[in-house]
Amino acid sequence: MDKENLRIPIAIVIAGFFVAIAVILVGMMSSKQSNTSAVKFQSNLPSIRPISDKDHIKGSLSADIIMLEYSDLECAVCKKFHETMNKTIDSYGKLGKVAWVFRHLPISELHSKARTEAEAAECAGMIAGPDKFWDVINRIYAITPGDNGLDLNLLPSIVLTSGVTEDALSKCMAGNEVKKIVENDYQDGLIATENLPGTPHNIWLLKNRLSSNAEKKLTSIFLSFNYPPQITNDKKAIIISGGLPNDLVKLFIEAILLK
């Protein structure tokens, strides 16, 4: 084949090469645009119950960040995230940077034991004081393997270690008061998750509006998420579905506190 006849196939190869490059570049741009658009704001915060002294609270409600958690005591991810939250309070609670509010969201379709465990923890708090509530959920998370794996025969002994008598626990569990408390939390959790309950579900309520530096930093972090957290339009709350590892929680907190 002479040089004149080679020109056409060579031109076709070159043209194909540039088309391929163009397709790759467009794909990369589309992917970047898709990731960027995934970090979205939402119009407002769900109409959740206002936090009050009736809630289970660790830390001061005047803290810079109030981490409101909806959790299921038989959720394996919640079990791990509970460790992270305890470490977070140890690190930031005493500094007045973070407070933790715990509400129940027992998903009975997956974890039939979770509501009973929640009611038992509430009984400990009602009978022996607020700190005992935390003691009991700490012990439940430490003992259960998660995924509805706790032997409920162990539940009374877990609660009795908090100083509650067996008779007092039996009467409390048979009554309606703790059932109403857990159900109220559950209904609030449905509002928080927009009727798509999943745990842990977190709403971080911010004392101050996010600074522009904080917003930029958070947005850059969120780009790595398949389902990124949401910042509300008033920039005073962040909604996070699922558990976060300790290092990432620290990264979020430090970003939020940027001036």
Buried (B, 14 or more C-beta within 10 A) or exposed (E): EEEEEEEEEEEEEEEEEEEEEEEEEEEEEEEEEEBEEEBEEEEEBBEBBEBEEEBBBBBBBEBBBBBBBBBBBBBBBBBBBBBBBBEBBEBBBEEEBBBBBBBBBBBBEBBEBBBBBBBBBBBBBBBBEBEBBBBBBBBBBEBBEBEBEBEEEEBBEBBBEBEBEEEBBEEBBEEEEBBEBBBBBBEBBBEBBEEEBBBBBBBBBBBEEBBEEBBEBBBEBBEEBEEBBBBBEEBBBBBBBBBBEBEBBBBBBEBBBBE
